[in-house]
Structure formats: structure tokens, C-alpha cells
Amino acid sequence: MVIFEQSIGEFTYFSGLFSPAAQWREGMVNYKRTEGDPAALLCALSFATGLGFGGHMEHGLGSAYLGLQIADALTLDNEEREAIFYGALLKDVACTACSAGIAAFFPDDEQVFLSDVILIDPSQFSDMIGWLSRYFRLDARFPSRIAKLLSFLVQCGPIVKETMRSHCEVAELFARQLGFPDYVQRTLRFQWERWDGKGMAYGLKGSTIPRTARILHLVQVLDLTYRFGGPEATSILAQEKRGTRFDPEGVDAFLTLTQQTDFWKTFEEQSTQEALLARRPSTVADCAREDLTERVCEALADFIDLKTRETWHHSRMVAEVARRIGNCLGLEAGELARLRCAALVHDVGKVAVPAAIVAKGWHQSSSEWETYRLHPYYTQRILERVDTLQELAQAAAAHHEWMNGQGYHRQLCGE
């Protein structure tokens, strides 16, 4: 089985996973203490999807903050607040697979972000041409780029529709896997619907779209617009798209909020992980599974392995090999669980690497190799941002280190 052989091959680099047992036991203290807090765990997924969706790790947190602010302004109940908050953290879990599908029509070294797709209006030809022109430079490869452009324009409608629908459905499935209720799942399923019914995923219109989905769609676009264009551009977009793309009720609540003194300054201060965790709504997923940490790590593994066909199920196979070796070494149950989790998330940093470079494997150019070899760094950066998973960061990021110091990215050696 090819995937199994590839997993064993990479597992030889996991020297960082097998530190002395005493260190594993010490790490298990904090690891078990926060197990079962879905909001804290999903921050890791949000940071990873933020990198893959638009290059901004805090995008999910920013969307969650804006969503809670609008929910408070509209006095929504706890179920609606729960759907908006956890929807914002889970919404982009399919970005690796969907970006890879679109990236097939673009230059190999380009990281194509789905955030571009939701910031433009796919029904406007001028918007599509303006977006596509960003990826086509006048160089020796220009003719091949033009050929890909024409191919994309011919198939644009079906590609964008399938991308949007897949993005939403995979997020819905992940929410179901993690034990979130139906109203959270529906929010994710319809997150890209438009008020005027011109959304390309399902074509729902007006009040037939769940209100939580309408708000989630609004806040994720507002957050991205703010990051790219600032406060003024964000308010202008909301006003221009009121009643067409966005629910008028949500837009009115948002525009009223922006009249508050230092609204955006407060946004910067309060859309942090610590501040949002203090405001997180209660959820039935809190007690849905005792092994929630492992479930989220499995979600991260599936999230990154969706990036290419060649890597599908790779992280789970590495985790299984790691668990078996750990068992042979006599690790206790808790230590085996932590080992398995570190193996599951080892490749999550690949979200920052263009899909075409990941798919090339050993056939990468020297410049592509320099990009690829940074993925352990991004793995560590993502995991260290989440208290629950910090104890996994060093081991997971060391999976390409060699005992002789000739590995990457830090060139560690020995024990």
C-alpha cells in the first residue's frame, strides 16, 4: 500500500517525537487539563484555515468577534450565538481542497486564496478579469498562463459553484464529526448564500437562508475587507451590498456599531484568542466527546491531507505508525495519546505552501524546495498559538529533523 510506505518513510524523521518518557509525562499535565474545551481547540483549526483561506491566521477570530457583536446588537439567543461563533472557527476547514481545485488553473508557484473568491462578485465579468490578472505576469511562461486563463474562463461557472458548495458541505461534515448540533451545521452549509438569491452554492434567497448563516457570510467578508482595505472600505462595501449580497438587518446593525467611538480599535484588542474564549457561548459539543483533543487533531490531519490526492490519509497513517512504535517502547496510554496527536498535526504547516509545490514531491525546483521546507515552521507557529496544543508543537515541528543534524528546518541533531 503506497500511502503506508510513504508514511513509514516520513516517520523516520520523527526523532523529536521520542523524547524521554519523563518529558512526555510532564507535558501530559497541561495536555489533559484543557482537553474538552472545543473553543480553545478549534482556535488551532481556525489559525490553520486562516493561513490557507487568505493568509491571515486571525481571520476566523475576527469573524467570530464581529459575529458576536452583531448577535448582541440584535439580541439573538444562545443557540444563534453558538452557531455564529463556532461557525466562524470552522467555516474554512475545506479551504485546502477547494484552493487546490482552483489552483490547477494557475501558475504552479502561486498560492491561490479562496478569500479572493468571496471578496469578488463571480457574476460580474469585470471582477473576475481583475482578479485573474493578478496571477498572470509578462514573463517566459506567459503563453502557458494565458492557456490556463482561457480554460478557467470557459469552465468558470461550474468551477466556482462546485468550489463554494464543497467548501460549505465539508465544513458541515466536520461540525457533525465534532458533535456540534444541527443548527451549527446548517449555518456552515449555507454560509455563502446571498440575500438576493444569487449565491452560487445553493441559490437560497432572503429569509429562507438561516439568519445565522446570513450573519456569518456578512462578518467573514467584512473581516477580510477590513484587513485588505481598512475601516472606510469595509463600511462602503457593507452599504453598497446591503439588500443584494447582505441581509439588510445585519448590515444596519454593523453600521450602527461602527458609529461607536474606537470601534475598530476595540476590534483589534478584543478579537484575540484570550478575549474571545472568555466570551465563547456554551455548546453541547462541550460534553459530546471525552476525546475531543484527539478529534480536533484528527480534523486538522484531514484538513491538511485534503490539499492533494497524494497526501490523502497520510497524517492518519503516520499517527498509526507512531502509536505502534510508542506501544513497543512501553509508553503509557496518556503518552501514546499525546504521541498520536503530535503525529496527526505534524503537516498542518503545509497549509502555507502552494498545492502544486506539495504535489510535486521530490521533483521540486530549488526555489520550490525552499518554500516547502518551511512547513514545519508553520506547523510550530500554528500549534504554539493554542494553549491546549502547545505541548505538541516542538515534537510535531521536528518531524523532518535528522539525528545527524542534516534535517530541516532547524537542523537539530542528537537527542
N, C-alpha and C positions, 0 to 999 in steps of 0.2 A: 504494500500500500504506500503510494508515493508520499502522501501527506505525513504519514507516520515516520518515514525515513527522514524527511526534511526536519521534522520536529526533533528527532533524536540528534540530527546533525547540529541543529542550533543549540540543543541542550548542553552540548559540550562547553558552551561559553558561559554557563550559569554558575561559575565559581562563586560569584557573590551571594548566591542563594544558600550556600552551605557554610555559613559561619558557625562558630562553636555553639553548642546547644544552649549554653548559659545565656548567650546573647539573644537567642530565639525566645527563651523563656521570659527574659526581661522585656522584650518587645511585645510579648503577648499580653502584658498587663494593660497597656493603653489600647491595644488592638481589640480586646474583648470589652473594654469599658464602654466604648461608643458604638458597639455593634447593635443594630436595631434602630438607629436613627436614620430614617430614609432621606431626610433633607440634607444632612451632613454628607451622607454617602453620594447622593445624587449631584452634589456640587462637583465632584470629580468628573462625573459624566458630562456635566454642563461645561466645565473648563475644556474638556477634550473636544466636545462638539462645537464649542465656540471657536476653537482654532480651525477646525475643519470646515465650519459653515461660513465664516467670514474673516478669520484671522484675529478675532477679538475674544480672548478667553472669558471675559466678563459679560459677554452678550446675554447669556441666559439669566445671570443675576440682575442685569439692568432691566431686562424684560419682566422679570418677576417683581422687581420693585415698582415699576410703572403700573403693572397689573394690579398690585395690592393697593396702590394709591387710588386708581380709578375705581376699584372694588369698594374701597372705603367711601369714596365720594358718592357712589351710587347705592350705598348701604346694602351690599349684597350679603347673602347668608354664608355660613361657613363652608357649605359644600361648593358653592361657586368660587369662593376664595381659594379653597383647596385645589379645584380644577385649574384655576388660572396660575397659581403658584407652582404646583408640581408640573403642570403643562409646560411652563416656561423652562423648567430644568430638563425636561425630557424631549422637547419638541424636535430637536435636530439630530436625534440619535441615528437617523438614516443618512446623514449627510455624506458619509464616506462612500456608500454605494451609489447614491444619486449623483454626486460630483464625478465619480468615475465614469458613469454613463455619459454625461455631457462632455467630459474631458477627452473622450475618444475623438471628438471633432476639433480639438485644439492642439497647439504645439505641445510636444512631449514634456517640455520643461516648465510648462505653465501650471500653476495651481489655480484651478477654476473654482471659484467660491459660489455656493448656492445663494449667498446673501445678495449677489448681483441680480439673481433671477427674481427675487421678491421685491427688490428696490425699483426694478423697471416694470413697465406695463407690457407684457408679451403681446397684447392685442395691438400695440402701436408699432408699426414697422420702423419708424424713425428711432424709437427707443432701442429696438433690437439691433439695428445697424450701429448705433452709437456704442452699445455695449460690446458688440463683436469686434469693432475696430480697435479696441484696447489691446486685443490679443494678436494683432497682425502687423508686424513690423516690416519695414522695407529692408530685407537682407537676402542672403543667398537662398533661404528657404521660403521666400515669399510665394512662389508658384504653388508649392505644395499646401501652403496655408490657405491660399485662395480656393484651391480644390476642396479642402475641408470646409471652408466657409460656405461654398455653394451647396455642398452636401447637407450641411446643417440647415441652411435656409429652406431647402426642399422638404426636409423632414421636421422642421422646427415645431410645428403644432403638436404632432403626436409625441415628440420627444419631451417637450415641456410638460404636456399633460400627464404623461406616464411618470415623469420625474416627480411632479408635485403629488400625484396620487400615491406613489410608492413611499415618498418621504413621510406622508401622513399615516399611511397604513402600518409602516414598520414602527413608527413611534407609538401607535396604538397597541401593537402587539407587545412591545417592550413594557408598556404600562401594565398590561394584563399579566405578563410574566412576573412582574414585581408586586402584584397583589393590589393594584390601585382599582378603585371602583369604576363602574360603567360610565359615570358622568365625567371622570377624568379621561377615560379612553375616548369618549365622543368628542371632547374638547380637542384632543390631539388629531383625531380623524378629520375634523372639519376646520383645522386651524388656518388654512389658506383660502377659505371661501370669501367671496366679496359680497358686500351689501347689495350691489346691483345685479347679482346673479351671474357675473361674467368670470367667476373663478374657474380655472381650467381643470381643477381636480374633480369636483362633483357637480358644480353648477347650481348649488343651493342659493336661495335669494332671501334677503330681508330677515324677518323673524323666524323663518324656517331653519336658519342657522342657529345653533345653541349660542346663547348670549356669551357664555364663557369663551367659546371659540372666536366670536366676533372681537372680543376684547383681546384675546391672545394674539390674533392676527394684527390688530392695531398696535399693540405695545412692542411686538418684535420689529415691526417696520419703523416705529418711532425711535426705538433704541439704536438701530443701525443708522438711521438718518442723522441722529444726534452725533454719533461717533464719526460719521463722514462729513457732515455739514454744519454741525453746531445747533444752538437753540433756535435761531431765526429760521433756518431751513426746515427744522422739524415742525415748527408751528405753521409755516406756509404750506408744507405738504399736507398736514392734517386738515387745514382749511380747504385746500384745493380738492382733496379726495373725500370730503365729507358728503355722505349721501350717494357716493358712487362706489368707491372701493371700501370705505369705512362706515361703520354704524354711526349715525349722527349722534346718538346718545353718548357713546363712548368718546367721540371727538369733543363734544361740548364739555364733558366732564374733564377731559385732559386740558383743553384750552383754559378752563376756569382755574385749574390747578396751576397752570403756568403763570397766572397773574400774581401768584403769591411771591413775596419777596424772597430772593435767593432760592427759587425752586430748583434750578439746575445745580447750584452749589450743594444743596441738600441731597440731590440725587447722587452726586459724586461721593458724598460722605456716607450715605445710608444704603447704597446698593452694593455694599461689601458683604462678604460671606458671613461675618460675625453679626452684622446688623440684621441681615435677613433671616438668619437662623433664629434670632431672638423673636422674630415676628411670624415664624412659619405657622401656618394653620395646622390643626390636628388632622390626622388622616387614619383611615382604617388600616392602611399599609404599615402603620407603626407596629402592629402586632400580628400582621398577616404571616410573617415567616420569622422563625428564630435565626435562620442562617442568612439574614439579609445582606451582610457584608459579602459573603460569597456570591450571592445572587447578583449584586451590583457589579462585582468583579467579573462575573460571567457575562453580564450585559456589556461591560467595557471590552471584553475579549471579542464578543460577537460584533460589536460596533466597529472595531478596527479591522477584524478579519473580513468584513464586508467590502473592504476597499478594493480588493482584486479577487478574481476567481482563484488565482494561485495560492492565496493565503487563507482561503476559507477553512475554518475549523483548526487552523494552525495553533492558535493560542491554547485552545482546549486540549489539544494533543500534547503540547509541551507541558501543560499543567498535569496531565495524567502521568507522563513520564517522570516529572519531578516528584509527584506524590509517591510513585512506586519506589524510586530511589531513596526518598526520605524514609519510607517504611523499612527498606532494607538496612538503613543506617540506625534504625531504632528510635526515630523521632516520635514523640508523644502525639496524641490526637490534636491538641491545640497547635502544636508546632507544624504538624502536617497541613492543617488548615491554612496557616499563615504562608507556608511554602507554596501551597497550591494557588493562593490568591496572588502572590507575587508573580508566579508564572503566568497566570491568566492575564495580568495587566502589563506584562513586560514590553509589549509592542505598541502600547497606546500612543506613544510619541510619533508613530508613523502617520498620524493624522496631519502632521505639518509637512509631510513630504508628498509631492505630486504623485497621483496614482500611476502614471505612466513610468515614473522612475522606480516605484516599488515593483511594478510588474516586470521590469527588465531583469531583475535579479543580478546575476554575475555579468551581464552584458552592459552595465552602466559605463558611461564615459567618466573621465576623471572628475569633471565638474559635477556630474550627477552623483558620483560616489561621495563627494564632499558634502552634498546636500543630504544624502541618505544616511551617512554615518552619524548625523546629529540626532537621529530619532531617539537614542537612549537618553540624551539630554532633555528632550521634550517629555519623555516618559517621567523622568525625575521631577521636572518642573510642574507637571500636572498633579502628580501624586503628593508632592510636598505642600501643595496649596490646601490640602484637605486633612484636618487633624486625624480623622479616622484612618487614613491610609498612609500617613507619613512614615510609619514603621516599615512599609513595603517599598518605599521609594529607592533606597540605596541598593537593595538587592535586585529589584526589577531593572534598574538602570544599569546594572553591571553585567547584563546577560551577554555582552559581546567582549568582555574583558578576558584576557588570557593569563594563565599562570606566569608566563614568561614576560608579561608586560607589553606584548605586541598587539593587544586588542584595542578596542575603542569604546567610548570616546575619551576616557580619562587616562588610558594606558596604565591601569593599575597592575600590580604584579604580586605574586605570592598570596599569603593569607591576609 
